[in-house]
């Protein structure tokens, strides 16, 4: 049965809202490699990426998943088990480091592609309108895809199309609110989660493409269009600006917490405690001893 076409991204008047593409990127990648594969070692690549994330401020922790054991940092992980290695990159790490995996002979089991658009003006209820329209089609038996809609207490909306366990799963949400307003106003993220053979095919196509951003933009547009949902931006739209936030890692977030929460508390306690007591409470003495040990060995 052919799917009725519906433009996703319209306002109350059912007219598409003007939009520009501000980001097109790989947002998740899971790669595996058997131990008997010759050539570049996937595990070594993954460890190098994690060390770079750690240097940028991401905490390193032990990681265990489905028999794999290794390390995780910055939302990414590398691990090994008896039959091979795995590397998982997500978010900014995937966007910045996915090309490093292209030199290894590996199998891609999951690949997420994402396009972020910025509407000309904000419409907080835009997905509610779209979902209501889709529900009419579903109730009339004219649309057979699984669709769900979630609205949280902060006003952020998410539309899901397909099954999470399927080879293709779509996710459309309010990126401005999801990011805590780090993204520009009226930013919306269009994601396609690909698994198994779909992920491997998209990976091969991505590596063959002359312009990776253009490939991602077109691939995401096609995934929605194929399911009867036409994005409100043109398929061939180029990324016109990169007004998106820089990555923020654990050390920076912890330092911000220190400045906004601990520092004011210390200021308040100065009325009752002297400097030596406050330094002891904050661990400054331990920090000084560590510094002394460092310089005594040089």
Secondary structure in CASP SS format (residue, H / E / C, confidence):
PFRMAT SS
TARGET T0000
AUTHOR 0000-0000-0000
METHOD secondary structure of the structure
MODEL  1
X C 1.00
X C 1.00
X C 1.00
X C 1.00
X C 1.00
X E 1.00
X E 1.00
X E 1.00
X C 1.00
X E 1.00
X C 1.00
X C 1.00
X C 1.00
X C 1.00
X C 1.00
X E 1.00
X C 1.00
X C 1.00
X E 1.00
X E 1.00
X E 1.00
X E 1.00
X E 1.00
X E 1.00
X E 1.00
X E 1.00
X E 1.00
X E 1.00
X E 1.00
X E 1.00
X E 1.00
X E 1.00
X E 1.00
X E 1.00
X C 1.00
X C 1.00
X C 1.00
X C 1.00
X C 1.00
X C 1.00
X C 1.00
X H 1.00
X H 1.00
X H 1.00
X H 1.00
X H 1.00
X H 1.00
X H 1.00
X H 1.00
X H 1.00
X H 1.00
X H 1.00
X H 1.00
X H 1.00
X H 1.00
X C 1.00
X C 1.00
X C 1.00
X C 1.00
X C 1.00
X E 1.00
X E 1.00
X E 1.00
X E 1.00
X E 1.00
X C 1.00
X C 1.00
X E 1.00
X E 1.00
X E 1.00
X E 1.00
X E 1.00
X E 1.00
X C 1.00
X C 1.00
X E 1.00
X E 1.00
X E 1.00
X E 1.00
X E 1.00
X E 1.00
X C 1.00
X C 1.00
X E 1.00
X E 1.00
X E 1.00
X E 1.00
X E 1.00
X E 1.00
X E 1.00
X H 1.00
X H 1.00
X H 1.00
X H 1.00
X H 1.00
X H 1.00
X H 1.00
X H 1.00
X H 1.00
X H 1.00
X H 1.00
X H 1.00
X H 1.00
X C 1.00
X C 1.00
X C 1.00
X E 1.00
X E 1.00
X E 1.00
X E 1.00
X E 1.00
X E 1.00
X E 1.00
X E 1.00
X E 1.00
X E 1.00
X E 1.00
X E 1.00
X E 1.00
X C 1.00
X C 1.00
X C 1.00
X C 1.00
X C 1.00
X C 1.00
X H 1.00
X H 1.00
X H 1.00
X H 1.00
X H 1.00
X H 1.00
X H 1.00
X H 1.00
X H 1.00
X H 1.00
X H 1.00
X H 1.00
X H 1.00
X H 1.00
X C 1.00
X C 1.00
X C 1.00
X C 1.00
X C 1.00
X C 1.00
X C 1.00
X E 1.00
X E 1.00
X E 1.00
X E 1.00
X E 1.00
X C 1.00
X C 1.00
X C 1.00
X C 1.00
X C 1.00
X E 1.00
X E 1.00
X E 1.00
X E 1.00
X E 1.00
X C 1.00
X C 1.00
X C 1.00
X C 1.00
X C 1.00
X C 1.00
X E 1.00
X E 1.00
X E 1.00
X E 1.00
X E 1.00
X E 1.00
X E 1.00
X H 1.00
X H 1.00
X H 1.00
X H 1.00
X C 1.00
X C 1.00
X C 1.00
X C 1.00
X C 1.00
X C 1.00
X C 1.00
X C 1.00
X E 1.00
X E 1.00
X E 1.00
X E 1.00
X E 1.00
X E 1.00
X E 1.00
X E 1.00
X E 1.00
X H 1.00
X H 1.00
X H 1.00
X H 1.00
X H 1.00
X H 1.00
X H 1.00
X H 1.00
X H 1.00
X H 1.00
X H 1.00
X H 1.00
X H 1.00
X C 1.00
X C 1.00
X C 1.00
X H 1.00
X H 1.00
X H 1.00
X H 1.00
X H 1.00
X H 1.00
X H 1.00
X H 1.00
X H 1.00
X H 1.00
X H 1.00
X H 1.00
X H 1.00
X H 1.00
X H 1.00
X C 1.00
X C 1.00
X E 1.00
X E 1.00
X E 1.00
X C 1.00
X C 1.00
X C 1.00
X C 1.00
X C 1.00
X C 1.00
X C 1.00
X C 1.00
X C 1.00
X C 1.00
X C 1.00
X C 1.00
X C 1.00
X C 1.00
X C 1.00
X C 1.00
X C 1.00
X C 1.00
X H 1.00
X H 1.00
X H 1.00
X H 1.00
X H 1.00
X H 1.00
X H 1.00
X H 1.00
X H 1.00
X H 1.00
X H 1.00
X H 1.00
X H 1.00
X H 1.00
X H 1.00
X H 1.00
X H 1.00
X H 1.00
X H 1.00
X H 1.00
X C 1.00
X C 1.00
X C 1.00
X C 1.00
X C 1.00
X H 1.00
X H 1.00
X H 1.00
X H 1.00
X H 1.00
X H 1.00
X H 1.00
X H 1.00
X C 1.00
X H 1.00
X H 1.00
X H 1.00
X H 1.00
X H 1.00
X H 1.00
X H 1.00
X H 1.00
X H 1.00
X H 1.00
X H 1.00
X H 1.00
X H 1.00
X C 1.00
X C 1.00
END
